[in-house]
Amino acid sequence: MKKKLTIILLLLISTIGYSQNTFGEIKGKILDDFDNEGILGASVYVKVGDTKFGTVTDINGKYRLKPLNPGTYTLYISYTGKSTIKRFGTLVKPNKVVILEDMILKDSTLKGFTKIWHKIPLIDPEDAHVNTIGIKTIKKSAALRDIGKLLQTVAPGISVNENGEVYVRGSRSDAIQYFVDGVKTTSLSGIPGAAIQSLSVYTGGVPAMYGDVTGGVVILETRSYFDMLREERAKNYE
């Protein structure tokens, strides 16, 4: 009995460890339009359901918002006497820091919100070995119902045989590691395309945290209730 309990505990710890490694974060700087200097104490937050999760800027106007589950967020920046900024479509990737451009808070005499839409590059300039597609691209893809074909649209050098086995740059199919919501798995079979929030593929330069991989790493994040809620609210400008 003790042996079984030990095995269960080890499995739980292993799963928690993988899940913790999937968190991402957002960081940037908030400036005052009066003197273009950093603002101390500006509120920076996202909404997870009806709950605000946020931080405040330091003396230089810098902020770091973490940990965040992978997904697409609307970022809010507010400060007394200034118009609030809403930054839509900010994509947080697993194990990644999203570095945003400097944002300027304007005087509140300008009514309403300042709205900014985030443009997601396919290739991360800080890590050219990983390619990522988000929910908007996935929804529009003709390969939505076939994960193997969907993977081929993410990065070059990926091929799929008639049995659905995936190969990265000619490596063996068993030389690829798959992670679904931070948990290591043997394949992505059985996951519907409509359930995917983001899909990332490493075709080289794989980080050490993923172990000794000779082929590539595929990281899939599924959509949660909160992801769908954020998307719906973004459509209506919240």
Secondary structure by P-SEA (a helix, b strand, c coil): caaaaaaaaaaaaaaaaaaaaacccccbbbbbccccccccccccccccccccccbbbccccbbbbccccccccbbbbbcccbbbbbbccccccccbbbbbcbbbbccccccccbbbbbbbbccccccccbbbbcaaaaaaccccccaaaaaaaacccccccccccccccccccccbbbbccccccccccccccccccbbbbbcccccccccccccbbbbbbbbcaaaaaaaaaaaacc
